[in-house]
Amino acid sequence: MALSIQSNMASMSIQNQLSRSNNDLSTALERLGSGFRINSAKDDAAGLQIATRLSAQVRGQEAGIYNGNNAQSMMQTAEGAFEEMTNIAYRMKELATQGASDTNGADEWAAQSSEYTALAAELTNIMDNTSFGDGTTLLDAAGKFGTGAVEFQVGASAAETLDVDISVELGNVTTAIGNAAAFTNVAEAQTEIGNVDTIIDEIGTARAELGASMNRLDHTMTNVSNMKENTQAAASQLMDADFAAETSNMTKQQLLMNSGISVLSTANSTTQMIGSLLR
């Protein structure tokens, strides 16, 4: 390379390399400081776009899991009511069966019938007043489950929903409870045996339908949780910095900067050689 006063090609080349090394060092430091490989769109425009969509999906899945937990709590509240109604119906069955015998007298029938009708009234009370959250009733005709299908959003997309419809079964339970009546003799008590059997059957049908939906929701939430985990992992692969690689790169760029500065000093001294030629 010719010696020239007008330009120092060696110095300019080293300055360019120092600028590149400084930029690479800044990038490594930024990634180590933030923990992200992509800190702006210029780092990886396509990767940022994909990671943004994945992150949005994760946020939706987290909200879906929250909704699913609330849905499970709501159905568990209804299931708890059905369990207590079943226990009450068992006692009504016992009373009606006791009453269907001529070993009873008027006083016994009166006592049995009084408890029987009181328990039937309590079944109606449970149906009318079982509520969840802000006091929204669940089991009556105007309640959450009584008016038709209840839709729960349990995933990130509009299609990921779970519908629970036990309105017909609840209507049948209400009708069966309404047929329960007082009894004063064997024939009437025998009629109530049939009525309470129907009550037990209808409660069992509604409870089974609700239980099936609860089991389905368990599997749905497990699947959503698995998808969320895998989606987070995919976003992490795109966005997160590799600390081992970035630390190694930082050390490399620091060494290049140090050696470049040293070499630049030597390159800049070449102009002094021209002065010695002119003596």
Secondary structure, 3 states (H helix, E strand, C coil): CCCCCCCCHHHHHHHHHHHHHHHHHHHHHHHHHHCECCCCCCCCHHHHHHHHHHHHHHHHHHHHHHHHHHHHHHHHHHHHHHHHHHHHHHHHHHHHHHHCCCCCCHHHHHHHHHHHHHHHHHHHHHHHHCEECCCEECCCCCCCCCCCCEEEECCCCCCCEEEECCHHHHHHHHHHHHCCCCCCCHHHHHHHHHHHHHHHHHHHHHHHHHHHHHHHHHHHHHHHHHHHHHHHHHHHHHHECCHHHHHHHHHHHHHHHHHHHHHHHHHHCHHHHHHHHCC
